[in-house]
Amino acid sequence: MSDQITLSRLEPTLGDHAYPADREALAASFAGTTVLFADGDADLGDLLADVDQEAFESAADAYAALQNVLPIAALGEPGQSDGDA
């Protein structure tokens, strides 16, 4: 797969795979898919390979696990404050 998706399309894109699925198969299936962030991008296959979970029951399960490995660049506008003063 050689696509670019925005972060908002991440969960629907994961839904294109059959579940349950193991991490290695999911990472291989989405290798080459670039996820575009507010400031940068990352390969979806690489992100999935970094997840600690070995298997996923659904796209929602895989999406939730990915939240722990997304880079800080995935969120907000570049240089945006998180609200702490």
Residue pairs with C-beta under 8 A, 6 or more apart in sequence:
1 29
1 30
1 31
1 32
1 33
2 32
2 33
3 13
3 32
3 33
3 34
4 33
4 34
4 35
4 36
4 41
5 13
5 33
5 34
5 35
5 36
5 44
6 35
6 36
7 35
7 36
7 37
7 38
7 74
10 35
10 44
10 63
10 66
11 59
11 60
11 63
12 59
13 30
13 33
13 44
14 26
14 30
14 59
14 62
14 63
15 59
17 26
17 29
17 30
17 59
17 62
19 56
19 57
19 58
19 59
19 61
19 62
20 55
20 56
20 57
20 58
21 29
21 55
21 56
21 62
22 54
22 55
22 56
23 48
23 49
23 51
23 53
23 54
23 55
23 56
24 49
26 48
26 56
26 62
27 45
27 46
27 48
27 49
28 45
29 45
30 44
30 45
30 48
31 43
31 44
31 45
31 46
32 43
32 45
33 43
33 44
33 45
34 41
34 42
34 43
34 44
35 41
35 42
35 43
35 44
35 47
35 74
37 70
37 71
37 73
37 74
37 75
38 73
38 74
38 75
38 76
38 77
38 78
39 73
39 77
39 78
40 71
40 73
42 70
42 71
42 74
47 66
47 69
47 70
48 62
48 66
50 69
51 62
51 65
51 66
51 68
51 69
52 65
52 68
53 61
53 65
56 62
56 65
76 82
